Amino acid sequence: MSSKGIALISVWNKEGVDKLAKELHGLGYKIVSSGGTARFLRERGIPVVEVSEITGFPEILDGRVKTLHPKVHGGILYRDWVERDKKQLEELGIEPIEVVVVNLYPFEEKSKEDLPLKELLEFIDIGGPTLIRAAAKNFPRVSVLTDPQDYDWFIEKLKKGELTEEDRARLAVKAFAHTSYYDSVIYNTLKGLTEFEENLKEETVPMKLKEELRYGENPHQRGWLFENPLEDLGIVKAEVLQGKKMSFNNYLDADSAAKLVSEIPETACAIIKHTNPCGVAVGNSVKEAYLRALEGDPVSAFGGIVAFNDKVDPETAEELTKIFLEIVVAPDYDPLALQILSKKKNLRVIRYMGRSVWRDLKKVSGGFLLQDEDTELYKELKVVTKRKLSEREMKDLLFAWRVVKHVKSNAIVIAKDGQTLGIGMGLTSRVDALKLAIQKAKEFEKDLTGAVVASDAFFPFRDSVDIATAEGITAFIQPGGSIRDKEVIEACDEHGAAMVFTGMRHFKH
């Protein structure tokens, strides 16, 4: 029996493991390994005992079974503070395992390679998680290392005789997080591949830390940015080209802005404050779209987030430098545009490769709410009034409908000629949201004659139609479904206005 016991090493990622094994051997540990790890260490002159020599049983099923054996797991799970455990190990000739160094088959990476299902299944690690969990369970005696970044400090503490149970506990917590994440990726991947539609009683979401943020929504809150490995696109995967470090609120706002413009087929710009749009417009050029969006509410645009669905050119970049902005988001930038934007050292410039659609997860006290993302636009477009729509009105209604979908409820958007004139958001009364939108339009001297209104949910009363038409608004788009739909439609007919039902609501909380 070795003086220090056994260090079992079985890793896919071999970064730094030769140095670790050499140090452990020098400290008196017997290095036990299998398969590729054993060959890797032996080639570097490190004495290695094959797992099969310990178990007396060869690897089988093309390496699917290597370490699943009582002589391995007995050595890991043995409790040196339990007398009968000691006697059993002596009777069975099992050597204690003191250190377990394991990282897992790269299922996450392989899941992105579009492999045949049976081939992908070979990258689901069985022995590795079992070793990790056994060692982590027995952390009062066993050290488990799953992250190469822990090798150096671990060895230094071993050399100094300063490794504590608290250190092993920290490693165990990290190990359980690692296996939980690994299993979550497998579950979610297989659920997607098998098109599993049944509601499950248990759910997991894989999250990998991308960075710790300066703080959360407010300075007294801690904040972190995690990425979902199952999503290839989205704001978390976007490239920050310049500017200050992104904050918690920056990510929320940038995501809201990018999602909005990604819904609009024409060249478009959206200006966002606190996840709500204050101006949205389409244009014949990126510059025109930006200037028209800015006209929507030039006051609120100060310190805002600007998003485009087209490449930013130098002319647009010049305009963007004329006011204080927090972030610019676009799918691409002309090199000269980036040079111009670089004059604003603190301006965050983001290259956004596209929207990702997964599931929407919200925290509530005591649990979570999970839903599908709102990716649909309407169920049908049904003109319910006597007066039909002009081509221009229908185009504006669809534009306003795309925008209102991204405004906090209760939400009203007034638009004309592919430009928002006024937006009312986050109010407890729909008619108050309309009044706010009208007020914002009048504040910037917008002509509401011939404008259209989009409402994220149905009009409960005719009052909104009466108020809007008095301002010259001629058309409305809403889901329908109120018990007073007939009354609302009659109000439109009285005022000579047109109304479209979509059959689909777009609440946003």
C-alpha positions in Angstrom: 0.0 0.0 0.0 1.3 3.5 -0.9 2.2 5.8 2.0 -0.4 8.4 1.0 -3.0 6.3 -0.7 -4.2 6.5 -4.2 -4.8 9.4 -6.5 -7.2 8.3 -9.2 -6.9 10.4 -12.4 -9.3 10.0 -15.4 -9.7 13.1 -17.5 -10.8 14.1 -21.0 -9.3 17.6 -20.8 -5.6 16.9 -20.0 -4.6 20.5 -19.4 -2.0 20.6 -16.6 -2.8 17.0 -15.5 0.8 15.8 -16.2 2.2 18.4 -13.8 -0.4 17.5 -11.2 0.3 13.8 -11.5 4.0 14.4 -11.2 3.6 16.4 -8.0 1.2 13.9 -6.5 3.7 11.1 -7.3 6.4 13.1 -5.7 4.3 13.4 -2.6 4.0 9.7 -2.3 0.6 9.0 -4.0 0.1 6.0 -6.2 -1.3 7.2 -9.5 -4.1 5.1 -10.8 -5.6 5.7 -14.2 -7.2 4.1 -17.2 -7.4 4.3 -21.0 -6.1 7.5 -22.7 -5.2 9.2 -19.4 -2.9 6.3 -18.4 -1.2 6.4 -21.8 -0.8 10.2 -21.6 0.9 10.1 -18.2 3.1 7.1 -19.0 4.3 8.8 -22.2 5.5 11.7 -19.9 7.4 9.4 -17.6 5.0 9.3 -14.8 4.5 5.9 -13.1 0.9 4.8 -13.6 -1.1 1.8 -12.3 -3.9 0.7 -14.6 -7.4 0.6 -13.1 -7.6 -3.0 -14.3 -4.7 -4.0 -12.1 -6.6 -2.6 -9.1 -10.0 -4.2 -10.0 -8.6 -7.4 -11.5 -11.1 -6.8 -14.3 -10.4 -5.5 -17.8 -12.1 -2.5 -19.5 -15.1 -3.8 -21.5 -17.6 -2.6 -24.1 -15.1 -0.3 -25.8 -14.3 1.5 -22.6 -17.9 2.0 -21.5 -17.1 0.2 -18.3 -13.7 1.0 -16.7 -14.0 2.3 -13.2 -17.4 1.0 -12.2 -16.1 -1.5 -9.6 -16.3 -2.0 -5.8 -12.5 -1.8 -5.5 -12.7 1.6 -7.0 -15.8 3.0 -5.3 -15.1 1.2 -2.1 -11.7 3.0 -2.0 -13.4 6.3 -2.6 -16.4 5.9 -0.3 -14.5 4.4 2.6 -15.0 6.4 5.9 -11.9 6.4 8.0 -13.9 7.5 11.0 -16.1 4.3 10.9 -14.4 1.2 12.4 -16.3 -1.4 10.4 -15.3 0.4 7.1 -11.7 -0.1 8.0 -12.2 -3.8 8.7 -14.1 -4.3 5.5 -11.4 -2.7 3.4 -8.7 -4.8 5.1 -10.8 -8.0 4.6 -11.4 -7.2 0.9 -7.9 -5.9 0.1 -9.2 -2.5 -1.0 -6.8 0.5 -0.9 -8.2 3.9 0.1 -8.4 6.5 -2.6 -7.6 10.0 -1.3 -7.7 12.1 -4.4 -10.0 11.9 -7.5 -9.2 14.0 -10.5 -11.9 13.7 -13.2 -13.4 15.8 -16.0 -16.0 14.5 -18.4 -16.5 13.6 -22.0 -17.3 16.7 -24.1 -21.0 16.1 -24.6 -21.8 19.8 -24.8 -19.3 20.4 -27.6 -20.3 17.2 -29.5 -24.0 18.1 -29.2 -23.4 21.1 -31.6 -21.8 18.9 -34.3 -25.0 17.4 -35.7 -23.8 13.8 -34.9 -26.1 10.8 -35.4 -27.9 10.1 -32.1 -26.1 6.8 -31.4 -22.8 8.5 -32.0 -23.7 11.4 -29.7 -24.7 9.0 -26.9 -21.1 7.7 -26.7 -20.2 11.1 -25.3 -22.5 10.7 -22.3 -20.0 10.0 -19.5 -21.1 7.4 -17.0 -18.0 6.5 -15.0 -16.8 10.0 -14.7 -19.9 11.5 -12.9 -20.1 8.4 -10.7 -16.5 8.9 -9.6 -17.1 12.7 -9.0 -20.2 12.2 -7.0 -18.7 9.5 -4.9 -15.7 11.6 -4.1 -17.8 14.7 -3.4 -20.1 12.8 -1.1 -17.0 11.7 0.9 -15.3 15.1 1.0 -14.5 14.8 4.7 -11.7 12.4 3.6 -11.4 12.7 -0.2 -10.4 15.6 -2.5 -12.2 15.8 -5.8 -10.8 18.0 -8.6 -12.9 18.7 -11.7 -11.4 22.0 -12.8 -7.7 22.3 -14.0 -7.6 25.8 -12.5 -7.7 24.2 -9.0 -4.6 22.0 -9.6 -1.9 24.6 -8.5 -3.4 25.8 -5.3 -4.4 22.3 -4.3 -0.8 21.0 -4.7 0.6 24.0 -2.8 -1.7 23.3 0.1 -0.9 19.6 0.0 2.9 20.4 0.1 2.4 22.7 3.1 0.1 20.3 4.9 -2.5 23.0 4.9 -5.4 21.3 3.0 -8.5 21.5 5.2 -11.9 19.8 5.2 -13.3 23.2 4.3 -11.1 23.2 1.1 -12.4 19.7 0.3 -15.9 20.8 0.9 -15.5 23.7 -1.6 -14.2 21.3 -4.1 -17.2 19.0 -3.5 -19.6 21.8 -4.0 -17.9 22.7 -7.3 -18.0 19.0 -8.3 -21.7 18.7 -7.7 -22.3 21.9 -9.7 -20.2 20.4 -12.5 -22.2 17.1 -12.7 -25.5 19.0 -12.3 -24.7 21.2 -15.3 -23.5 18.3 -17.3 -26.7 16.3 -16.7 -28.8 19.4 -17.5 -27.1 19.8 -20.9 -27.7 16.1 -21.7 -31.3 16.3 -20.6 -32.2 19.4 -22.5 -30.3 18.2 -25.6 -32.0 14.8 -25.7 -35.4 16.4 -24.9 -35.0 18.6 -28.0 -33.7 15.8 -30.2 -36.6 13.5 -29.3 -39.2 16.3 -29.6 -40.4 15.4 -26.1 -43.7 17.3 -25.7 -44.9 15.8 -22.4 -44.9 18.1 -19.3 -42.2 16.8 -16.9 -42.5 17.0 -13.1 -38.9 18.1 -12.9 -36.9 20.7 -14.9 -33.3 21.9 -15.1 -31.8 24.8 -17.0 -28.0 24.6 -17.7 -26.2 27.9 -16.9 -22.5 28.6 -17.3 -21.0 31.7 -15.8 -19.7 34.1 -18.4 -18.8 37.0 -16.2 -19.5 38.6 -12.8 -21.0 42.0 -13.3 -20.2 45.1 -11.4 -23.6 44.9 -9.7 -27.3 44.0 -10.5 -30.1 46.3 -11.3 -29.0 48.5 -8.4 -25.5 49.0 -6.9 -26.5 47.2 -3.6 -27.3 44.0 -5.6 -24.8 41.5 -6.8 -25.1 40.5 -10.5 -23.8 37.8 -12.8 -24.1 37.0 -16.5 -24.7 33.3 -17.3 -24.9 31.7 -20.8 -27.1 28.9 -21.9 -25.0 26.4 -23.9 -28.1 25.3 -25.8 -28.4 28.8 -27.4 -26.0 29.7 -30.2 -27.2 33.3 -30.6 -28.7 36.1 -28.5 -27.3 39.1 -26.6 -25.1 36.9 -24.3 -23.2 35.6 -27.4 -23.0 39.1 -29.0 -19.5 40.6 -29.4 -18.8 43.8 -27.5 -16.5 45.7 -29.8 -15.7 48.7 -27.6 -16.7 50.7 -24.6 -17.2 50.2 -20.9 -18.0 46.9 -19.4 -21.6 45.9 -19.9 -23.9 46.1 -16.8 -26.9 44.1 -15.7 -29.3 46.7 -17.0 -27.3 47.2 -20.2 -27.8 43.5 -21.1 -31.6 43.7 -20.4 -32.0 46.9 -22.5 -29.7 45.7 -25.4 -31.6 42.4 -25.5 -35.0 44.3 -25.7 -33.8 46.6 -28.4 -32.3 43.8 -30.5 -35.4 41.6 -30.2 -37.6 44.5 -31.4 -35.7 45.4 -34.5 -35.2 41.7 -35.4 -39.0 41.5 -35.9 -39.2 44.3 -38.5 -38.5 43.2 -42.1 -37.5 46.7 -43.4 -34.4 48.6 -42.5 -35.2 49.7 -38.9 -34.0 51.4 -35.8 -35.3 51.1 -32.2 -34.3 53.4 -29.3 -34.8 51.8 -25.9 -34.9 53.1 -22.3 -35.5 50.7 -19.4 -36.5 47.9 -21.8 -39.3 50.0 -23.4 -39.0 51.6 -26.8 -39.2 55.4 -26.9 -38.8 55.6 -30.7 -38.9 53.1 -33.5 -38.9 53.8 -37.3 -38.1 52.3 -40.6 -36.2 54.1 -43.4 -34.7 53.9 -46.8 -31.3 53.9 -45.2 -29.9 53.1 -41.7 -29.3 56.8 -41.1 -32.9 57.7 -42.1 -34.3 55.0 -39.8 -32.2 56.3 -36.9 -33.2 60.0 -37.4 -36.9 59.1 -37.7 -36.7 56.9 -34.5 -35.0 59.8 -32.7 -37.8 62.1 -33.7 -40.2 59.8 -31.8 -38.9 61.0 -28.4 -35.6 62.9 -28.6 -35.7 63.7 -24.9 -36.0 60.1 -23.7 -33.4 58.9 -26.2 -30.7 60.7 -24.2 -28.7 57.9 -22.5 -30.6 55.2 -24.5 -29.8 52.1 -26.3 -30.0 52.2 -30.1 -30.5 49.0 -32.1 -30.4 48.4 -35.9 -31.3 45.4 -38.0 -28.8 46.5 -40.8 -25.2 47.4 -41.1 -24.2 50.8 -39.6 -22.5 53.0 -42.1 -20.2 56.1 -41.4 -23.0 58.6 -42.0 -25.1 56.9 -39.3 -22.1 56.7 -37.0 -21.6 60.4 -37.2 -25.2 61.0 -36.1 -24.9 58.6 -33.3 -22.0 60.5 -31.8 -24.0 63.7 -31.5 -25.9 62.7 -28.4 -25.1 60.7 -25.3 -25.9 57.0 -25.8 -25.1 54.0 -23.7 -25.1 51.3 -26.3 -25.3 50.7 -30.1 -26.4 47.3 -31.3 -26.2 46.2 -34.9 -25.5 43.0 -36.9 -22.4 44.7 -38.5 -20.5 47.9 -38.8 -18.5 49.6 -41.6 -14.8 49.8 -40.5 -15.0 53.6 -40.8 -18.2 53.6 -38.7 -16.3 51.8 -36.0 -13.5 54.3 -36.2 -16.0 57.2 -35.8 -17.8 55.5 -32.9 -14.5 54.9 -31.2 -14.3 58.7 -30.5 -16.9 58.0 -27.8 -14.7 55.9 -25.5 -17.4 54.8 -23.1 -20.0 54.0 -25.8 -20.6 50.3 -25.8 -20.7 49.0 -29.4 -22.1 45.5 -29.9 -22.2 43.2 -32.9 -25.4 41.2 -32.5 -25.4 38.0 -34.6 -29.1 37.2 -34.2 -31.9 36.4 -31.9 -32.0 33.2 -30.0 -35.3 31.5 -29.2 -35.5 29.0 -26.3 -37.8 29.4 -23.3 -38.6 32.3 -21.1 -37.8 31.9 -17.4 -38.9 34.3 -14.7 -38.2 34.3 -11.0 -41.1 34.6 -8.5 -40.8 34.2 -4.7 -40.7 30.5 -3.9 -40.1 29.3 -7.5 -40.1 30.1 -11.2 -42.4 30.7 -14.1 -41.5 29.0 -17.3 -43.1 29.7 -20.7 -42.5 29.5 -24.4 -41.1 32.8 -25.9 -43.5 35.0 -27.6 -42.3 34.5 -31.2 -45.6 34.6 -33.1 -47.2 37.8 -34.5 -50.9 37.2 -35.1 -53.3 34.4 -35.6 -55.2 36.1 -38.4 -55.8 39.6 -39.7 -59.5 40.3 -39.7 -61.0 43.7 -40.7 -64.1 44.0 -38.4 -65.4 47.4 -39.4 -67.5 48.7 -42.3 -64.6 50.8 -43.6 -61.7 48.9 -45.1 -58.1 49.9 -44.8 -55.9 51.7 -47.2 -52.6 50.0 -48.1 -50.7 52.6 -46.1 -52.9 52.1 -43.0 -52.4 48.3 -43.1 -48.7 48.7 -43.4 -48.6 51.1 -40.5 -50.8 48.8 -38.4 -48.5 45.9 -38.9 -45.5 48.1 -38.0 -47.2 49.3 -34.9 -48.3 45.8 -34.0 -44.7 44.6 -34.2 -43.6 47.4 -31.9 -46.4 47.1 -29.3 -45.4 43.5 -28.8 -42.2 44.7 -27.2 -43.8 47.4 -25.0 -44.6 46.8 -21.3 -48.3 46.3 -20.7 -50.7 48.0 -20.7 -49.2 49.2 -24.0 -50.4 51.6 -26.8 -48.3 52.5 -29.9 -49.3 55.4 -32.2 -47.6 55.2 -35.6 -47.7 56.8 -39.0 -45.6 56.2 -42.2 -43.4 53.6 -40.5 -42.6 55.8 -37.5 -43.8 55.8 -33.9 -45.4 59.1 -32.9 -46.2 58.2 -29.3 -45.9 55.2 -27.0 -47.8 54.6 -23.8 -46.4 51.8 -21.6 -46.6 50.1 -18.3 -49.9 51.7 -17.1 -52.7 50.1 -15.2 -55.3 51.5 -17.4 -55.4 51.0 -21.2 -57.1 54.4 -21.8 -54.3 56.0 -19.7 -51.7 54.3 -21.9 -53.5 55.9 -24.9 -53.6 59.3 -23.3 -49.9 59.1 -22.5 -49.1 58.1 -26.1 -51.1 61.1 -27.4 -49.4 63.4 -24.9 -46.0 62.2 -26.0 -46.9 62.8 -29.7 -48.2 66.3 -28.9 -45.1 67.1 -26.8 -43.0 66.8 -30.0 -45.7 68.4 -32.2 -46.6 65.3 -34.2 -49.5 65.4 -36.5 -51.8 62.5 -35.6 -54.1 63.0 -38.6 -54.2 59.6 -40.4 -52.1 57.9 -37.7 -52.9 54.3 -36.4 -53.1 52.8 -33.0 -51.9 49.3 -31.8 -53.0 47.9 -28.5 -51.3 44.8 -27.0 -54.6 43.6 -25.6 -58.3 44.2 -26.3 -60.0 47.5 -25.7 -62.4 46.9 -22.8 -64.5 50.0 -23.6 -65.2 52.3 -26.5 -63.6 55.3 -24.8 -60.2 54.7 -26.3 -61.7 54.8 -29.8 -63.6 58.0 -29.0 -60.4 59.7 -27.7 -58.1 58.5 -30.5 -60.4 59.4 -33.4 -60.9 62.9 -31.9 -57.2 63.4 -32.5 -57.5 62.4 -36.2 -56.4 58.7 -35.8 -58.1 56.5 -38.4 -57.3 52.9 -37.8 -56.7 50.4 -34.9 -55.2 47.0 -34.5 -55.9 44.9 -31.4 -56.5 41.2 -30.5 -60.2 41.4 -30.0 -62.0 39.1 -27.5 -63.7 41.6 -25.2 -67.3 41.2 -24.2 -67.7 44.7 -25.5 -66.1 44.1 -28.9 -69.4 45.0 -30.6 -69.5 48.3 -28.8 -65.9 49.1 -29.7 -66.5 48.2 -33.4 -69.6 50.4 -33.5 -67.6 53.3 -32.1 -65.1 52.9 -35.0 -68.0 52.8 -37.5 -69.5 55.9 -36.0 -66.2 57.8 -36.5 -65.4 56.3 -39.9 -62.4 54.5 -38.5 -61.1 51.0 -39.4 -60.2 48.2 -37.0 -58.3 44.9 -37.4 -58.5 42.0 -35.0 -55.4 39.8 -34.8 -56.7 37.0 -32.6 -53.5 37.1 -30.5 -52.6 39.1 -27.4 -49.1 40.3 -26.6 -48.9 41.1 -22.9 -45.4 41.8 -21.7 -44.7 42.0 -17.9 
